[in-house]
Amino acid sequence: MTTMFDCIIVGAGPAGGAAAYHLAKRGRSVLILERSAFPRLKPCGGGVSPAIAQWFDFDFSPAISTTVERIRYTWQLDDAVESEIPTPMWMVRRDVFDQFLVDQAKGQGAQLQDNTEVTGIQFKSDHWQVNTATEPLTARYLIGADGAKGSMAKWLGLKQSKLRQSQFMEVSTDQSLLPSFEFGLVKNGSIWGFPKADGYSLSIATFIGGEPKDLSKDLLNYSAKAGLGNSTIYQHPLCLWDGDKTLHTQNALIAGEAASLVDPLSAEGIRPSILSGVKAAEAIDQALGGLGNALERYTQTMKEEWGSDMVWAGRLAGAFYRFPKVAYKAGVKMPAATKVMSKIFCGQLRYGDIANKAIKQLMPF
């Protein structure tokens, strides 16, 4: 007889792992389905705020590659400035971090079935059937946490965001490098580099306007000029927040990048993904307990706790990337800018608190 799970989670990234942990901790039966064999390479800069620790009752230190306390900015590889980061940021390798989070969920009783591709889903009167290459699986509730390129949002009939190009390269280096942001080399975007204990991760993306023809050329050019050499380039599209959308349907939710939660100014994605996983778990636990509007409240909670501030992040991104040189000189280079962004990443400040003043500074007229 087929096991009926309380919840099947499709995708074992930060959103899926967080949701699995909190559902299993509440005594719910949880199955995580992951298309790749775990641990798997996940192209990602890997910067994450220590603020995520507030949502868990375990120590993240085994999953942290290194911690950074200073950051460096450049304009077209010149006009460099360094700033102290008031709250040090964690740098993680996603294969290690995601595996660690899933292991914590397994420790609470969740199950992981990796190397399993979901081929389709069907709602059957009061539960979901999740089809895989080998067998159908069933659950009362579903969480789609299968990332920017996943199919769950589409299959659930929920609005999808347009993906933006982004590329990633991992270089080996014995140099002790600061995290860095480069502006001015890429139209409508930036290049950022994050150190790990044994290397350096480079990412490039654009945030507004049309898509560039060849991001990889810009990335290789930057890497060569920065003395970092080159390596394999991976495509990893970003699903930036582009307006509030419904994140729930019949007995199902979407979370993480499948729900387009990436910050449209900074490309921060791990913290909002985890937030959505935590809130998704709460909602499904409440729904299993009989609360009729629990899933609808999840959409509303994510709108209030994330989306409402992303409106301001989007407006800031529009001003910033239209006038990047002004933004660099009047904003990025000022020590206050790093302090403000650090507080935003830690949830101590919202974009809405500073956006109007910042936009006025960025506009050259």
Long-range contacts (C-beta under 8 A, 24 or more apart in sequence): 2-136, 2-137, 2-138, 3-29, 3-137, 3-138, 4-127, 4-138, 4-139, 4-140, 5-29, 5-30, 5-31, 5-137, 5-138, 5-139, 5-140, 6-30, 6-139, 6-140, 6-141, 6-284, 6-288, 7-31, 7-139, 7-140, 7-141, 7-142, 7-143, 7-284, 7-288, 8-32, 8-33, 8-128, 8-130, 8-137, 8-138, 8-139, 8-141, 8-142, 8-143, 9-33, 9-142, 9-143, 9-145, 10-118, 10-130, 10-142, 10-143, 10-144, 10-145, 10-146, 10-150, 10-152, 11-144, 11-145, 11-146, 11-147, 11-150, 11-152, 11-256, 11-258, 12-38, 12-98, 12-102, 12-112, 12-114, 12-145, 13-42, 13-94, 13-98, 13-145, 13-147, 13-256, 13-257, 13-273, 14-97, 14-98, 14-101, 14-256, 14-270, 14-273, 14-274, 14-277, 15-143, 15-145, 15-255, 15-256, 15-257, 15-258, 15-259, 15-273, 15-274, 15-276, 15-277, 15-280, 16-102, 16-143, 16-145, 16-146, 16-255, 16-256, 16-277, 17-98, 17-101, 17-102, 17-104, 17-105, 17-277, 18-55, 18-56, 18-101, 18-273, 18-274, 18-276, 18-277, 18-278, 18-281, 19-143, 19-145, 19-255, 19-277, 19-278, 19-280, 19-281, 19-284, 20-102, 20-105, 20-110, 20-277, 20-281, 21-56, 21-101, 21-104, 21-105, 21-108, 21-110, 21-281, 22-277, 22-278, 22-281, 22-282, 22-285, 23-110, 23-281, 23-284, 23-285, 24-105, 24-108, 24-109, 24-110, 25-108, 26-281, 26-285, 27-109, 28-284, 28-285, 28-288, 29-109, 30-105, 30-109, 30-110, 30-111, 31-110, 31-111, 31-112, 31-113, 31-137, 31-139, 32-102, 32-105, 32-110, 32-111, 32-112, 32-113, 33-113, 33-116, 33-118, 33-130, 33-132, 33-137, 34-112, 34-113, 34-114, 34-115, 34-116, 35-114, 35-115, 35-116, 35-117, 35-118, 35-146, 36-114, 36-115, 37-114, 37-115, 38-98, 38-99, 38-102, 38-112, 38-114, 39-95, 39-96, 39-98, 39-99, 40-95, 40-98, 41-94, 41-95, 41-234, 42-94, 42-95, 42-98, 43-94, 43-168, 43-203, 43-234, 43-235, 43-236, 44-94, 44-168, 44-201, 44-203, 44-236, 44-269, 44-270, 45-168, 45-192, 45-194, 45-201, 45-203, 45-267, 46-91, 46-92, 46-93, 46-94, 46-97, 46-194, 46-196, 46-201, 46-270, 47-89, 47-90, 47-91, 47-92, 47-179, 47-194, 47-268, 47-270, 48-89, 48-90, 48-91, 48-92, 48-97, 48-270, 48-271, 49-87, 49-89, 49-90, 49-268, 49-271, 49-345, 49-346, 49-347, 50-87, 50-88, 50-89, 50-90, 50-346, 51-87, 51-271, 51-345, 51-346, 51-347, 52-270, 52-271, 52-274, 55-274, 55-275, 55-278, 56-104, 58-104, 60-90, 60-100, 62-100, 63-92, 63-96, 63-97, 63-100, 63-101, 64-90, 64-91, 64-92, 65-91, 65-92, 65-93, 65-96, 65-196, 65-197, 65-198, 66-91, 66-195, 66-196, 66-197, 67-91, 68-178, 68-179, 68-194, 68-195, 70-178, 70-179, 71-178, 71-179, 71-180, 71-181, 71-338, 72-178, 72-179, 72-180, 72-181, 73-180, 73-181, 73-182, 73-183, 73-328, 73-332, 73-333, 74-180, 74-181, 74-182, 74-183, 75-182, 75-183, 75-184, 75-325, 75-328, 75-329, 76-182, 76-183, 76-184, 76-185, 77-182, 77-185, 77-222, 77-225, 77-226, 79-328, 79-333, 81-332, 81-333, 82-178, 83-335, 83-337, 83-338, 84-335, 84-338, 85-338, 85-342, 86-338, 86-339, 86-342, 86-343, 87-342, 87-343, 87-345, 87-346, 89-179, 89-342, 89-345, 91-179, 91-194, 91-195, 91-196, 92-270, 93-196, 97-270, 118-146, 118-151, 118-152, 120-155, 121-152, 121-155, 121-156, 123-250, 123-251, 126-251, 127-251, 128-251, 128-252, 140-251, 140-288, 141-251, 141-252, 141-253, 141-284, 141-287, 141-288, 142-251, 142-252, 142-253, 143-252, 143-253, 143-254, 143-255, 143-277, 143-280, 143-284, 144-252, 144-253, 144-254, 144-255, 144-258, 145-254, 145-255, 145-256, 145-258, 145-273, 145-277, 145-280, 146-258, 147-239, 147-256, 147-257, 147-258, 148-236, 148-237, 148-238, 148-239, 148-257, 148-258, 149-237, 150-258, 152-254, 152-258, 153-254, 153-258, 153-259, 156-249, 156-252, 156-254, 157-249, 158-245, 158-246, 158-247, 158-249, 158-254, 159-245, 159-246, 160-260, 161-239, 161-240, 161-241, 161-242, 161-245, 161-260, 162-242, 163-237, 163-238, 163-239, 164-205, 164-206, 164-207, 164-211, 164-237, 164-238, 164-239, 164-240, 165-205, 165-206, 165-211, 165-212, 165-215, 165-235, 165-237, 165-238, 166-203, 166-204, 166-205, 166-215, 166-235, 166-236, 166-237, 166-238, 166-267, 167-203, 167-204, 167-205, 167-215, 167-216, 167-219, 167-233, 167-234, 167-235, 167-236, 168-201, 168-202, 168-203, 168-204, 168-233, 168-234, 168-235, 168-236, 169-201, 169-202, 169-203, 169-219, 169-223, 169-230, 169-231, 169-232, 169-233, 169-234, 170-199, 170-200, 170-201, 170-202, 170-231, 170-232, 171-199, 171-200, 171-201, 171-202, 171-223, 171-228, 171-229, 171-230, 171-231, 172-198, 172-199, 172-231, 173-199, 173-200, 173-228, 173-229, 175-200, 181-332, 182-222, 183-324, 183-327, 183-328, 183-332, 184-324, 184-325, 184-328, 185-218, 185-221, 185-222, 186-212, 186-215, 186-218, 187-212, 188-212, 188-321, 189-321, 191-218, 191-219, 191-222, 192-267, 193-226, 193-228, 200-228, 202-228, 203-267, 205-238, 205-267, 206-321, 207-240, 207-264, 207-265, 207-267, 207-317, 207-321, 208-317, 208-318, 208-321, 208-322, 209-321, 238-262, 238-267, 238-269, 240-264, 240-267, 241-306, 241-307, 241-310, 241-313, 241-314, 242-314, 244-303, 244-307, 246-299, 247-276, 247-298, 247-299, 247-302, 248-283, 248-295, 248-296, 248-298, 248-299, 249-295, 251-287, 251-295, 252-295, 253-280, 253-283, 253-284, 253-295, 253-298, 255-279, 255-280, 259-302, 261-302, 261-306, 261-310, 263-310, 263-313, 264-310, 264-313, 264-314, 264-317, 265-313, 265-314, 265-316, 265-317, 265-320, 265-351, 266-313, 266-341, 266-345, 268-345, 271-345, 272-306, 275-302, 275-305, 275-306, 276-302, 276-306, 279-305, 308-352, 309-350, 309-351, 309-352, 310-351, 311-352, 312-350, 312-351, 312-352, 312-355, 313-351, 315-355, 315-359, 316-351, 316-355, 316-358, 316-359, 316-362, 319-358, 319-359, 319-362, 319-363, 320-362, 323-362, 323-363, 323-364, 326-362, 326-363, 326-364, 327-362, 330-361, 330-362, 331-358, 331-361, 331-362
